[in-house]
């Protein structure tokens, strides 16, 4: 990967906007008004003259007990972190078997089956804006599409790349970036994710990993068979992983 590619991909990674979803639902406390009934006591007295018989009707009192039911408020929070069975694996040539070079629409549909609707989709647009400014750097081709799922950015092109032929709209790059938090909880096959330490990287990749510090910043690069690419930015030379990138990217 050239220095220019690293500079551009770093800018691309910084474009991710983390979307958090939090829903709170409270159910109101309700009680049905009770009813009370009081029966009046009734007394009947009968009397006669010489020979008399007196009969008193029994007194009856009814009471009704009123019961009040209170429902405690219930709070429900939506957790956007994927369950372990659905965690995608970030690789040098694919994301969990969704390979670079796969048709763009097919790739997006595959991600949607696992992650749901994207949080952002540019649609197919020129890699430069109306004023000629390179939006994502010098990306290959005449059209580019960027589809996000929270802090996972996937990128597609119609150009020839290591992964696809000229004129085919295909998946060729991803960037997974940490901002305030890691929403999706993704990792590499070796268990490296956002927040992993340099020590974790060395334990996972051994001699195949390089920790580099230059004018572009601090980053790691994993030696993988061509044309695979797996690298990411660090918070410092002895810091933690703040992004993971795979694929070609945009650059000269």
Secondary structure, 3 states (H helix, E strand, C coil): CCHHHHHHHHHHHCCCCCCCCCCCCCCCCCCCCCCCCCCCCCCCCCCCCCCCCCCCCCCCCCCCCCCCCCCCCCCCCCCCCCCHHHCCEECCCEECCEECCCEHHHHHHHHHHHHCCCCEECCCECCECCCCCECCCCCCCCCEEEEEECCEEEEEECCCCCCCCCCCCEEEEEEEECCCCCCCCCEECCCCECCCEHHHHHHHHHHHEEEEEECCEEEEEECCCCCCCEEEEECCCCCEECEEEEECCCCC
